[in-house]
């Protein structure tokens, strides 16, 4: 698995609070929260998206889920 992957996307349009992005060479349509994009983007603007695996956040979430499940199981017994 690669540590990070970079994708190019173009802003196709805005709908309500979302941006409709066309991602990658196949221009797959993705709905993305407009507030999470850089300010000032317009239809037709290109962006780069970097996606990476966050091992630390995954570990923290897994530990929290395990802790909550253990608590629930403890209450049932």
Steps between C-alpha positions, in 0.01 A plus 500: 500500500627846413538745787316773312323547171439821314193558284406790279143624495304778335212686662203421279239697692369597841169370639379627838795460739679246279745509213463245224851395403610299197789294635785330316542423133166323497337814643293309753243722666554555871287712734726687743418756771578840350609632841786246500647639179727804466312830492438675172469196275275533197353258251775380269780541755738206543619373836738231624381260766746299709363191670707319759446232760496629856622208711496702823136610463400145401667359810334756730155432347547122523606523865200722579258263327649205688471687829135586435418142399669370814290740710180386330588134545581564868155650557324200347669236713 
